[in-house]
Amino acid sequence: MKNNSLFIVLQRMRIPFLVIVVTYTIAIVGLLIIQGVDDKGEPYHMTIFDAFYFISYTASTIGFGETPYTFTYPQRLWVSFSIYITVLGWFYGIGSLVSLFQDKLFLKEMEKSKFKRQVKGLKDKFIIILGYNQISSEIINRALEQGIRTVVIEKDESRANELILENFTPTVPVLVADAFTPVALIEAGIKKSNCKGLVSIFEDDALNLRIALTSKLLNSYVRLAIKSTTTNHSENLRDLDVEIIANPFSIISNEIALAINAPNILKLEKWIYKIDHLNTNLPSFPKGKYIVCGYGRMGQHIYENLKSSSIEAEFVELDKSKVTGFNQDNTFKIRCGNADDKDMLLDVGVKEAVAIISATNDDTTNLSILATAKKLNPKIMTIARENEMDDFSIFKNAKVDHIFMPARILINKTTNALISPLSDKFISMICKKDDSWGAKLLKDLIQIIDENPLLYEIKINKKSAPQIFDALKENKEIDLGVFNHSLYNREQKNNIIPLLILKEEEEILLPNFNTSLEEGDEILFACDENAKDEIEYIAQNFYEFYYAYTGQERKTIFLRNKK
């Protein structure tokens, strides 16, 4: 690996080094030529060692005295001259060295070398995050909580310094560079086997697409979480086999559709994202006429979902160029104008509407629209898009009924998909179910476990479940029920519900405990803390597995740990 910092040192210090060598040489040669006298008064010429030794401590201003004999006046005259030229040589060299340590290019290369060492030393699983802001900071925190390291590439040096000041534990290596360059991605470790994912959530869809293409060419096995804001861009990412496509506007519109048609499914999704527990109120939206303010990227997705749900809606958009191609009918209409205008809201029927969605990209406008609508119709449900992710939310203080934040949606989607891929798959599958299915699962989770179950993923392989893996290799028949037996008493059941099992050619939603296990199966459980521990014991401890599988204690000189 090329060491640019060493190259800069050698290049910048070449002349100062030569100056010191030349001054030393001149001083030493002069002492060798000039004749002195020894302690007996006989003529004497200094050896090379004596001359070098004397000039070394004289040039460094230490000054031990004249050696090996007292100098003659010619020698002392030459030494006086030598002192000045060697000290000046040292001043020049030290000054050049100090200047080098202040050189921005050198400091940048030193930081890059440090970054390379940190990435090379990473032995745990890690993900690469491109760009540092509030969203990526939250993703880093969530990843570290799950024991997954992160590496960041940030173009802006001031933002990179902000990351360093955050003082994450363990340390988050950061590289100041353009995120889309192959060299930066390679230096960040994209080719390493323990690199498990890359996150690119820039506002520029074209940049995200370029990064996705470059990343797949460098490492086709790394999972990509890429932000998309348009349908066309999402299709392009799918063509590249991007695993995680995070379109916050599509996700928000889908959540609104779920709140209207299947609130229990939405409650399950919020539980998985750790937003709410299962006993919170249903996030249901009324059926009736909706007013949507803003027909941009988010408004267009809302239009598609409301249309598929047969919900009446009227749209208001200030920019006439955005409404080109809008198909008006008796159910869906659009007006061009200012949605913050009282007369406009009255014209679109705010007094008869059951809900109003303010979906512009300006928070002040969104708040003003909802405040005006609430005065005209106090019973109307207010739904807002909050664009800025601040600690203090003016939307919550304004008592908006439902708030959707694209930034928060990105955090939930990307971290869940990268850290818990099975739960992300589970969400995509349950969103196709109806509300009665969701209500039943919700009831079972609360009754069997509690209002806030844990999610636990396990894969049947040598590393995660060695006991199950070895037993299957011996052609033993093992079903999912092996995890349901309590290690305190095999006749008692653990508080678990298997939510999903992914087999090589099959995906089983809510599998029963009679489902046979196979090598490579990936299982998602909902459970409590005790059940999670017992699943791990059964999968990894020989004696615990034997008891859960057979109901008998394995004979050994050691007692089986009953905890």
Beta strands, then each sheet from edge to edge (+ up, - down):
strand 1: 36-37
strand 2: 43-44
strand 3: 126-130
strand 4: 149-154
strand 5: 174-176
strand 6: 195-200
strand 7: 223-227
strand 8: 244-246
strand 9: 290-293
strand 10: 313-317
strand 11: 332-336
strand 12: 355-358
strand 13: 381-385
strand 14: 402-404
strand 15: 454-459
strand 16: 496-502
strand 17: 507-509
strand 18: 522-527
sheet 1: 1+ 2-
sheet 2: 5+ 4+ 3+ 6+ 7+ 8+
sheet 3: 11+ 10+ 9+ 12+ 13+ 14+
sheet 4: 15+ 18- 16+ 17-
end
